[in-house]
Amino acid sequence: MRLDVDGTIGPTVFRLLAVGCVLILTASYVSVLLDVTRVVGGTRTLFALVGSMLVAATILARVIRPRTATVAALVAGVVGFAYYLETSGLGVGVVASGTGALLEDVLTLVTGMPLLRMIEAGVWTLAFAPAPIFLSWYLAVRGRYASSVVPGGAALLFLVLTGDAGTAVTLIGTLGAIGAIGFGELERRGGSIAQADLIAVLFALIVALSLSVTFVPAGPATPTTAGGASDGTLEGTIDSASERSGISGQVDLSPEVRFTVESDRPSYWRTGIYDRFTGDEWVRTGTERPLEDGDELAGPPGPTHQHRQVVTAETELGVMPAAPEPVSVEGDVAEHTEVSRHGHVHPTTTLIEGDTYAVESAVVTPQPDELREAGTDYPDEIRDHYLQRPEETSSEFEDRTAEITADAETPYEKAVAIERHLRSSKEYSLDVERPQGNVAEEFLLEMDEGYCVYFATAMTQMLRAEDVPTRYVTGYTSGEQVDDDEYVVRGLDAHAWVEVYFPETGWVAFEPTPSSERDSVHEEHLEEAQDEDDLTDETDDEPDEESDADEADDEPDDATDEEGDDAADDSVPDVDDEPPTTDSEADPRDDPSPPGGPQGPIDTSTDDGDDDRELSPPVVITRELLTITAVLFVGLVAGVHRAGAIASARRTVGLFWHGRRRDPTSDAERAYRRLEALLAREYRPRRDDESAREYLSALETRPGDGVASDSEVRTVLERYERAAYGGGVDREDADEAIEIVDRLTRERLPVVGRSAATGR
Amino acid sequence: MTDVDPTPNTTDEPPVDPLPVASVATLCEELAANVARVIVGHDDVVEHVVTAILGRGHVLLEDVPGVGKTMLARSIATSIDCSFRRVQFTPDLLPSDVTGVNVFDQRNREFEFQHGPVFGNIVLGDEINRAPPKTQTALLEAMEENQVTVDGETRDLPDPFTVIATQNAVEPNRTYDLPLAELDRFMKKLRLGYPDPEEEHEILARTVGHHPIESLEAVTDRETVVRARETVTGIRVEDPIRAYATRLAGYTRENAEVGASPRGTISLLRAAQARAVADGREYVIPDDVKVEAPVALGHRIRTVDRERDGRAVVENALERVPIE
């Protein structure tokens, strides 16, 4: 770490460093864009675009002037966005007629709408990239590093505002920007490496700031903490944010009642529809529009029957559960309702306990035969948006899917084949470790167990691989039937399943999760929760009373018994098995009501398991963490170097300890320096222009019994002057000076001083 | 006293035996105390004059008339048992009036040199800026060379030879300002300034009736002064001190139209040596330099606006230039 601090570094080195930093800044926002294209496609185009922009900027840097370059960049940007508008079906004409709308679009992005939620995110990305890359690289090549940071920094800032650039990327980009300016400046002024330590300090400062202040809006880049530390419940994961649905590892189930539904038949209560899969989470593209009063939604194209539900929130709810497809909402909540591009309703504000609304849903009533014959004549709109898969989906995944659906010819058969395959080949478990990479792929190829999120994700992606438009939906299962037409839905009923599009019919739900297993797991959790409640409520209760209480909680035994049978049937579906929602008779397979009484008062083994799980998250040292630590360390060292802390530490030690004696002259000088340091701590340091004598005299005139009034101090001064200006002192005189200073410092040591002073 | 034959500074004189530092310090104290019997206040100026004499320098006293410039010079001269000459500079004063002339002796029928007033151990050049430059030059050359040349014959001046010149700071229209080159020959330029009320009261009390100068007696003699001067020459000036003086001079050169000359730096260190001796030390410390710098360098500096005092530049230098 010992550098030749005084050595000047050739400007070439600084130039390379500055250019490197500009590249880092560029790489930071390009990496954000890459994240988008990896999901929606176009990575290769993006790379080509970046490469050609860099080449073009390098060549043009020698040819055109900055103003021309700026114009060229603007033109590139305008052309890009014109193409985007053309693609997204708005047409370039919209710019002339509705600049406001375009601005609104940008505003929406800047106020935190992630790029991935844009319908044409890929095209947008390609439109966005060229201008800043070209301009910043052009300026960097021309050696104008500070200016080159402006377009690059603006691009990064924009991505920060959309929430796409995560903390780490922003950090790296910022460091690149600072580095570019700093090193560029050093190059221009011919600085030395000693001055570069300021840059290191700045780096560390930025890192430290970014760790303590969260400037980056909580966006997708803020991972939904694997391991479920944020919420840890299944529904928390599913509804990790209003427009996205995360996938996490091990989750818990909350037995809390979320809402009740008055409905003449059970249904899955859908809360969200997601179309874009990033590999580790689901994103809903597009924006919501407010639901006008009395507005009727289109509903499915095929035959439907009406299904009216009255939903009452029992806790705060950020979603509006409704049976698919809702067509109208009544009640107070209605005016706070908006509808997504995909046709589901969402509340604009959080529903509070007691909020009630009535939903009219148009439920599709397809017959398997109809579905088989539905064909593949999908509308373009459906084809464009519900076939997306992350770019790097492996061929193995596709091969496996093709293998599973080998015998199926129609989309319906494929869906059933996949559904059956997943149900039969994978176990249900809430205790899984979240895989790295593409979750769908990992689940299909590597994992043996998972829960609904994994099943639904895998099925959606598999069907898309087979060119069947599919979407991932979240919501709740029908819940516990407490009355003829009343269902109580708890947190543990949170669920995710799949909807497949059939022309002429609409979206039809499929259930890839093995129901019976799910039931038993959920059941256990409900029991556990109940047991724990009992324990906390009545700790002194006798065991038999507890079991009474448990039985009392299990009211809907009757209902669940018969439904349990259905569930058993459904869990082994055959090709003729009807998709879940088409079965109007019964679809309570996911009703989590406990079918039987508790097996024992407390399941200790499960408790132990819980404890283990709590301990399990290991401290993971990521590369990111290492880098940040390294930057902080280097910054600290540089800061210490800058602040002269080492020298000051040496001074402090030297103050109390004279150290090895050398020749008398330097010892006498040293004694005086120690005295000076001592006085500097007590009064003030000596000014540069002040002689030793002036300094001590100045202290003498201070009020109070200063050390400077001591005649001993005069002796030290005299010895020093003689040593420094009078040709030296002898051993005896030097020793006397050292002794005096030793005593003076000892007296000033907090504890030792007292005893030394009194012992004198 | 005025008729004491000045002893020529001949080369065959045996080498002078330097006095111990302590005795020189005592000597300085005695001289200052003796002068203080006449001069009220101005202890620092007195000390400066004494150290200038010991440092082989000449002193220019500049002030308004009547603050005791001449009295100070006389008191010092009286305190040392040596020859004291006084030249009253007037516009019609001729160079030969200062240096002396060859006079034809009728009896011996040959020319005989009539020593001018410059041949004294301490020469008071009163109101030096009233004489035309030609006459000023006669004195200033003597100051630099320690010798005068009359009619082709060079004559050494006595040892010690110290000029204390006074200069009138008012009436600028009727004076010939000393050129910078000639000012440079003075080791120090000092100012007395008006006494404060108590001091003035004291002056009045002393001078009404017999003036104390009339009863002032010498406290030392020429021999001793010569030996003390030798002591000062042997005072140690270590490298850091020389470097400090160089830095100070460098600062004035950077911050004024004309900065301190190398001659100025030499003078400064000589003055500092004398100051060290007066303080009883065998070596110069930065404080000696700091005390002497304003008076030793200030008059050699011409500021850009010509109005500002060169002393201010030196004061700035002392505040800005680090000691080590």
Interface residues (C-beta under 8 A of the other chain):
Chain A: D688 D689 E690 S691 A692 R693 E694 E721 R722 A724 Y725 G726 G727
Chain B: R236 E238 P240 I241 R281 E282 Y283 V284 I285 P286 D287 K290 L318 E319 R320 V321 P322 I323
